[in-house]
Amino acid sequence: MKTGIFVVLAVAATFLGTAVARQATPGQKMDEPHGGIGLSWYMPKGELAESHDSGFGISLMFAYPVSDFMDFTGNVAWSRYEVNEQPGNALWGSEDLVVWEFTAGPRLRVSIVYLGLEGGYFTRFDEWALVPNAGVRWRIFDLGYRIKMGDGTDVHSI
């Protein structure tokens, strides 16, 4: 799993380097770098769902165009998962979970629709994971769906 994540990050870094070199090329049509602050709703799956209910979070997102159809994206997010009414399990305990997420990767764009794959680290879960994502970006609005794929800590978010 870590190898796959590092490959995704290495490919993304290669695209970023290519984009920096392309900035000096006159006459190229490219979108401007953009970013924003987002609110998220998290839906845990698997083992995590047994002890914790849905959560909420806030994220800082950044996208840097590397071509007319691809962005390099980065995301830093804070999320909180509330413990459910049942006693907590031995792995996650019986308290709310606070998780920081640091992810980056490439994202393909076709008109207002995008499809991406990020790799990154998640605190409290103490794991590296892949995060496939898809969504629609129109002007300043970005509605996306992300799936964190981890060992028993799968999380879907909007």
C-alpha atoms as an extended CHARMM CRD file, in Angstrom:
* protein
*
       158  EXT
         1         1  MET       CA              0.0000000000        0.0000000000        0.0000000000  PROA      1               0.0000000000
         2         2  LYS       CA              2.7890000000        2.4590000000        0.8910000000  PROA      2               0.0000000000
         3         3  THR       CA              4.5300000000        1.7430000000       -2.4160000000  PROA      3               0.0000000000
         4         4  GLY       CA              1.3690000000        2.6440000000       -4.3370000000  PROA      4               0.0000000000
         5         5  ILE       CA              0.9650000000        5.8580000000       -2.3600000000  PROA      5               0.0000000000
         6         6  PHE       CA              4.5510000000        6.8890000000       -2.9670000000  PROA      6               0.0000000000
         7         7  VAL       CA              4.1590000000        6.1550000000       -6.6970000000  PROA      7               0.0000000000
         8         8  VAL       CA              1.0810000000        8.4290000000       -6.8230000000  PROA      8               0.0000000000
         9         9  LEU       CA              2.9910000000       11.1920000000       -5.0030000000  PROA      9               0.0000000000
        10        10  ALA       CA              6.0700000000       10.7570000000       -7.2360000000  PROA      10              0.0000000000
        11        11  VAL       CA              3.9810000000       10.9800000000      -10.4190000000  PROA      11              0.0000000000
        12        12  ALA       CA              2.2400000000       14.0720000000       -9.0260000000  PROA      12              0.0000000000
        13        13  ALA       CA              5.5960000000       15.6850000000       -8.2190000000  PROA      13              0.0000000000
        14        14  THR       CA              6.7670000000       14.9610000000      -11.7770000000  PROA      14              0.0000000000
        15        15  PHE       CA              3.6900000000       16.6990000000      -13.1830000000  PROA      15              0.0000000000
        16        16  LEU       CA              4.2880000000       19.6460000000      -10.8390000000  PROA      16              0.0000000000
        17        17  GLY       CA              7.8680000000       19.9820000000      -12.0960000000  PROA      17              0.0000000000
        18        18  THR       CA              6.6150000000       19.9140000000      -15.6810000000  PROA      18              0.0000000000
        19        19  ALA       CA              4.0830000000       22.6390000000      -14.8690000000  PROA      19              0.0000000000
        20        20  VAL       CA              6.7150000000       24.9040000000      -13.3730000000  PROA      20              0.0000000000
        21        21  ALA       CA              8.7950000000       24.5330000000      -16.5440000000  PROA      21              0.0000000000
        22        22  ARG       CA              5.7400000000       25.2570000000      -18.7170000000  PROA      22              0.0000000000
        23        23  GLN       CA              4.9810000000       28.5570000000      -16.9720000000  PROA      23              0.0000000000
        24        24  ALA       CA              7.6590000000       30.2770000000      -19.0460000000  PROA      24              0.0000000000
        25        25  THR       CA              6.0930000000       29.1220000000      -22.3360000000  PROA      25              0.0000000000
        26        26  PRO       CA              4.1480000000       32.0240000000      -23.8900000000  PROA      26              0.0000000000
        27        27  GLY       CA              0.7520000000       31.4860000000      -25.4780000000  PROA      27              0.0000000000
        28        28  GLN       CA             -0.1840000000       28.3870000000      -23.4860000000  PROA      28              0.0000000000
        29        29  LYS       CA             -3.7860000000       28.3130000000      -22.2140000000  PROA      29              0.0000000000
        30        30  MET       CA             -3.9180000000       27.1140000000      -18.6090000000  PROA      30              0.0000000000
        31        31  ASP       CA             -6.2270000000       27.7250000000      -15.7000000000  PROA      31              0.0000000000
        32        32  GLU       CA             -4.9440000000       29.7260000000      -12.7980000000  PROA      32              0.0000000000
        33        33  PRO       CA             -3.9480000000       27.9730000000       -9.5630000000  PROA      33              0.0000000000
        34        34  HSD       CA             -6.8850000000       27.9490000000       -7.1910000000  PROA      34              0.0000000000
        35        35  GLY       CA             -7.6970000000       26.9190000000       -3.6760000000  PROA      35              0.0000000000
        36        36  GLY       CA            -10.2940000000       27.2490000000       -1.0000000000  PROA      36              0.0000000000
        37        37  ILE       CA            -11.6840000000       26.2290000000        2.3180000000  PROA      37              0.0000000000
        38        38  GLY       CA            -14.2010000000       23.4160000000        2.4220000000  PROA      38              0.0000000000
        39        39  LEU       CA            -16.6090000000       21.8340000000        4.8480000000  PROA      39              0.0000000000
        40        40  SER       CA            -16.9340000000       18.0590000000        4.8320000000  PROA      40              0.0000000000
        41        41  TRP       CA            -19.2370000000       15.3930000000        6.1670000000  PROA      41              0.0000000000
        42        42  TYR       CA            -17.5360000000       12.0470000000        6.9040000000  PROA      42              0.0000000000
        43        43  MET       CA            -19.1770000000        8.6010000000        6.8870000000  PROA      43              0.0000000000
        44        44  PRO       CA            -16.9750000000        5.8970000000        8.4740000000  PROA      44              0.0000000000
        45        45  LYS       CA            -17.1380000000        2.3400000000        7.1510000000  PROA      45              0.0000000000
        46        46  GLY       CA            -15.7960000000       -1.0020000000        8.4080000000  PROA      46              0.0000000000
        47        47  GLU       CA            -14.3500000000       -1.3120000000       11.9260000000  PROA      47              0.0000000000
        48        48  LEU       CA            -14.4400000000        2.4370000000       12.4960000000  PROA      48              0.0000000000
        49        49  ALA       CA            -18.2110000000        2.5210000000       11.8790000000  PROA      49              0.0000000000
        50        50  GLU       CA            -18.7330000000        0.0170000000       14.7040000000  PROA      50              0.0000000000
        51        51  SER       CA            -17.5510000000        2.4960000000       17.3270000000  PROA      51              0.0000000000
        52        52  HSD       CA            -17.9520000000        5.9400000000       15.7480000000  PROA      52              0.0000000000
        53        53  ASP       CA            -20.7390000000        7.7600000000       13.9380000000  PROA      53              0.0000000000
        54        54  SER       CA            -20.4580000000       10.2140000000       11.0870000000  PROA      54              0.0000000000
        55        55  GLY       CA            -18.2020000000       13.1850000000       11.5290000000  PROA      55              0.0000000000
        56        56  PHE       CA            -17.5430000000       16.6310000000       10.2080000000  PROA      56              0.0000000000
        57        57  GLY       CA            -14.4610000000       18.5220000000        9.1640000000  PROA      57              0.0000000000
        58        58  ILE       CA            -12.8680000000       21.5010000000        7.5390000000  PROA      58              0.0000000000
        59        59  SER       CA            -10.2100000000       21.4040000000        4.8460000000  PROA      59              0.0000000000
        60        60  LEU       CA             -7.8180000000       23.6590000000        2.9940000000  PROA      60              0.0000000000
        61        61  MET       CA             -7.5910000000       22.6470000000       -0.6730000000  PROA      61              0.0000000000
        62        62  PHE       CA             -5.2220000000       23.7230000000       -3.4400000000  PROA      62              0.0000000000
        63        63  ALA       CA             -5.1020000000       22.8380000000       -7.1360000000  PROA      63              0.0000000000
        64        64  TYR       CA             -2.2620000000       23.7840000000       -9.4680000000  PROA      64              0.0000000000
        65        65  PRO       CA             -2.8080000000       23.2430000000      -13.2180000000  PROA      65              0.0000000000
        66        66  VAL       CA             -0.0670000000       21.1900000000      -14.8730000000  PROA      66              0.0000000000
        67        67  SER       CA             -1.7610000000       20.9720000000      -18.2730000000  PROA      67              0.0000000000
        68        68  ASP       CA             -5.0560000000       21.8820000000      -19.9240000000  PROA      68              0.0000000000
        69        69  PHE       CA             -6.6410000000       18.7290000000      -18.4980000000  PROA      69              0.0000000000
        70        70  MET       CA             -4.7040000000       17.9260000000      -15.3030000000  PROA      70              0.0000000000
        71        71  ASP       CA             -4.1540000000       19.5330000000      -11.8860000000  PROA      71              0.0000000000
        72        72  PHE       CA             -1.7990000000       18.7260000000       -9.0480000000  PROA      72              0.0000000000
        73        73  THR       CA             -3.8860000000       18.8780000000       -5.8710000000  PROA      73              0.0000000000
        74        74  GLY       CA             -3.0930000000       19.1340000000       -2.1930000000  PROA      74              0.0000000000
        75        75  ASN       CA             -5.3710000000       18.9030000000        0.8070000000  PROA      75              0.0000000000
        76        76  VAL       CA             -4.9410000000       19.5020000000        4.5380000000  PROA      76              0.0000000000
        77        77  ALA       CA             -7.9990000000       18.6150000000        6.5860000000  PROA      77              0.0000000000
        78        78  TRP       CA             -9.1470000000       18.3670000000       10.1850000000  PROA      78              0.0000000000
        79        79  SER       CA            -11.9960000000       16.0060000000       11.0200000000  PROA      79              0.0000000000
        80        80  ARG       CA            -13.8330000000       14.8130000000       14.1160000000  PROA      80              0.0000000000
        81        81  TYR       CA            -15.7550000000       11.5530000000       14.4330000000  PROA      81              0.0000000000
        82        82  GLU       CA            -18.2500000000       11.2580000000       17.2870000000  PROA      82              0.0000000000
        83        83  VAL       CA            -18.2980000000        8.1080000000       19.3720000000  PROA      83              0.0000000000
        84        84  ASN       CA            -21.6040000000        6.2460000000       19.0540000000  PROA      84              0.0000000000
        85        85  GLU       CA            -23.8020000000        5.2020000000       21.9790000000  PROA      85              0.0000000000
        86        86  GLN       CA            -22.3260000000        1.7050000000       22.1420000000  PROA      86              0.0000000000
        87        87  PRO       CA            -19.1790000000        1.1360000000       24.1900000000  PROA      87              0.0000000000
        88        88  GLY       CA            -16.0410000000        1.8030000000       22.1600000000  PROA      88              0.0000000000
        89        89  ASN       CA            -13.9520000000       -1.0330000000       20.8130000000  PROA      89              0.0000000000
        90        90  ALA       CA            -10.4200000000       -1.7750000000       21.9920000000  PROA      90              0.0000000000
        91        91  LEU       CA             -8.8500000000       -0.2450000000       18.8850000000  PROA      91              0.0000000000
        92        92  TRP       CA            -10.4940000000        3.1990000000       18.8810000000  PROA      92              0.0000000000
        93        93  GLY       CA            -11.7120000000        3.5420000000       22.4920000000  PROA      93              0.0000000000
        94        94  SER       CA            -14.7950000000        5.4110000000       23.6490000000  PROA      94              0.0000000000
        95        95  GLU       CA            -13.9050000000        9.0130000000       22.8530000000  PROA      95              0.0000000000
        96        96  ASP       CA            -14.3590000000       11.2440000000       19.8360000000  PROA      96              0.0000000000
        97        97  LEU       CA            -11.6040000000       10.8920000000       17.2330000000  PROA      97              0.0000000000
        98        98  VAL       CA             -9.8070000000       13.9250000000       15.8570000000  PROA      98              0.0000000000
        99        99  VAL       CA             -7.8700000000       13.2180000000       12.6520000000  PROA      99              0.0000000000
       100       100  TRP       CA             -5.5720000000       15.4100000000       10.5440000000  PROA      100             0.0000000000
       101       101  GLU       CA             -5.2070000000       14.4900000000        6.8600000000  PROA      101             0.0000000000
       102       102  PHE       CA             -2.3820000000       15.4730000000        4.5030000000  PROA      102             0.0000000000
       103       103  THR       CA             -2.9130000000       14.3200000000        0.8970000000  PROA      103             0.0000000000
       104       104  ALA       CA             -1.7170000000       15.1980000000       -2.6040000000  PROA      104             0.0000000000
       105       105  GLY       CA             -1.9910000000       13.7870000000       -6.1070000000  PROA      105             0.0000000000
       106       106  PRO       CA             -3.0430000000       14.2690000000       -9.7370000000  PROA      106             0.0000000000
       107       107  ARG       CA             -6.5710000000       15.1180000000      -10.8650000000  PROA      107             0.0000000000
       108       108  LEU       CA             -7.9040000000       14.8610000000      -14.4440000000  PROA      108             0.0000000000
       109       109  ARG       CA            -10.3610000000       17.5430000000      -15.6220000000  PROA      109             0.0000000000
       110       110  VAL       CA            -12.9520000000       17.3060000000      -18.3810000000  PROA      110             0.0000000000
       111       111  SER       CA            -14.9920000000       20.4930000000      -18.5200000000  PROA      111             0.0000000000
       112       112  ILE       CA            -16.4040000000       20.9120000000      -14.9870000000  PROA      112             0.0000000000
       113       113  VAL       CA            -16.0140000000       17.2440000000      -13.9810000000  PROA      113             0.0000000000
       114       114  TYR       CA            -12.8650000000       15.8790000000      -12.3480000000  PROA      114             0.0000000000
       115       115  LEU       CA            -11.4750000000       12.5000000000      -11.3020000000  PROA      115             0.0000000000
       116       116  GLY       CA             -8.4190000000       12.1860000000       -9.0790000000  PROA      116             0.0000000000
       117       117  LEU       CA             -6.2420000000        9.9270000000       -6.9710000000  PROA      117             0.0000000000
       118       118  GLU       CA             -4.4050000000       11.2560000000       -3.9360000000  PROA      118             0.0000000000
       119       119  GLY       CA             -2.0780000000        9.5890000000       -1.4810000000  PROA      119             0.0000000000
       120       120  GLY       CA             -1.4220000000       10.7990000000        2.0100000000  PROA      120             0.0000000000
       121       121  TYR       CA             -1.0670000000       10.3880000000        5.7380000000  PROA      121             0.0000000000
       122       122  PHE       CA             -3.8230000000       10.3170000000        8.3540000000  PROA      122             0.0000000000
       123       123  THR       CA             -2.9770000000       11.0390000000       11.9990000000  PROA      123             0.0000000000
       124       124  ARG       CA             -4.7190000000        9.1240000000       14.8110000000  PROA      124             0.0000000000
       125       125  PHE       CA             -5.2130000000        6.2580000000       12.3390000000  PROA      125             0.0000000000
       126       126  ASP       CA             -1.4240000000        6.4530000000       11.9060000000  PROA      126             0.0000000000
       127       127  GLU       CA             -1.6100000000        5.1980000000        8.3380000000  PROA      127             0.0000000000
       128       128  TRP       CA             -0.8460000000        6.0500000000        4.7490000000  PROA      128             0.0000000000
       129       129  ALA       CA             -3.8090000000        5.6140000000        2.4160000000  PROA      129             0.0000000000
       130       130  LEU       CA             -5.0250000000        6.1540000000       -1.1290000000  PROA      130             0.0000000000
       131       131  VAL       CA             -7.9070000000        8.5810000000       -1.6530000000  PROA      131             0.0000000000
       132       132  PRO       CA             -9.7400000000        8.2760000000       -4.9830000000  PROA      132             0.0000000000
       133       133  ASN       CA            -12.0290000000       11.2570000000       -5.5800000000  PROA      133             0.0000000000
       134       134  ALA       CA            -14.4760000000       12.6400000000       -8.1160000000  PROA      134             0.0000000000
       135       135  GLY       CA            -16.5180000000       15.7830000000       -8.3380000000  PROA      135             0.0000000000
       136       136  VAL       CA            -17.7640000000       18.8390000000      -10.1350000000  PROA      136             0.0000000000
       137       137  ARG       CA            -16.0690000000       22.2580000000      -10.0130000000  PROA      137             0.0000000000
       138       138  TRP       CA            -17.9150000000       25.2750000000      -11.3580000000  PROA      138             0.0000000000
       139       139  ARG       CA            -16.4360000000       28.7220000000      -10.7450000000  PROA      139             0.0000000000
       140       140  ILE       CA            -15.8960000000       28.9480000000       -6.9710000000  PROA      140             0.0000000000
       141       141  PHE       CA            -18.0210000000       25.8930000000       -6.1460000000  PROA      141             0.0000000000
       142       142  ASP       CA            -16.5370000000       22.4120000000       -5.7820000000  PROA      142             0.0000000000
       143       143  LEU       CA            -18.7090000000       19.4360000000       -4.8660000000  PROA      143             0.0000000000
       144       144  GLY       CA            -16.6430000000       16.2760000000       -4.4740000000  PROA      144             0.0000000000
       145       145  TYR       CA            -16.8220000000       12.7370000000       -3.1600000000  PROA      145             0.0000000000
       146       146  ARG       CA            -13.7080000000       11.1560000000       -1.5910000000  PROA      146             0.0000000000
       147       147  ILE       CA            -13.0410000000        7.6210000000       -0.3750000000  PROA      147             0.0000000000
       148       148  LYS       CA            -10.1850000000        7.0370000000        2.0800000000  PROA      148             0.0000000000
       149       149  MET       CA             -9.1500000000        3.4110000000        1.6640000000  PROA      149             0.0000000000
       150       150  GLY       CA             -7.3970000000        2.1360000000        4.7930000000  PROA      150             0.0000000000
       151       151  ASP       CA             -7.0040000000       -0.9410000000        6.9590000000  PROA      151             0.0000000000
       152       152  GLY       CA            -10.4100000000       -1.0480000000        8.6530000000  PROA      152             0.0000000000
       153       153  THR       CA            -10.6840000000        2.7510000000        8.5960000000  PROA      153             0.0000000000
       154       154  ASP       CA            -12.4220000000        3.3770000000        5.2750000000  PROA      154             0.0000000000
       155       155  VAL       CA            -14.1160000000        6.7670000000        5.2430000000  PROA      155             0.0000000000
       156       156  HSD       CA            -16.3970000000        8.2560000000        2.6120000000  PROA      156             0.0000000000
       157       157  SER       CA            -16.7340000000       12.0470000000        2.5670000000  PROA      157             0.0000000000
       158       158  ILE       CA            -18.6460000000       14.7450000000        0.7500000000  PROA      158             0.0000000000
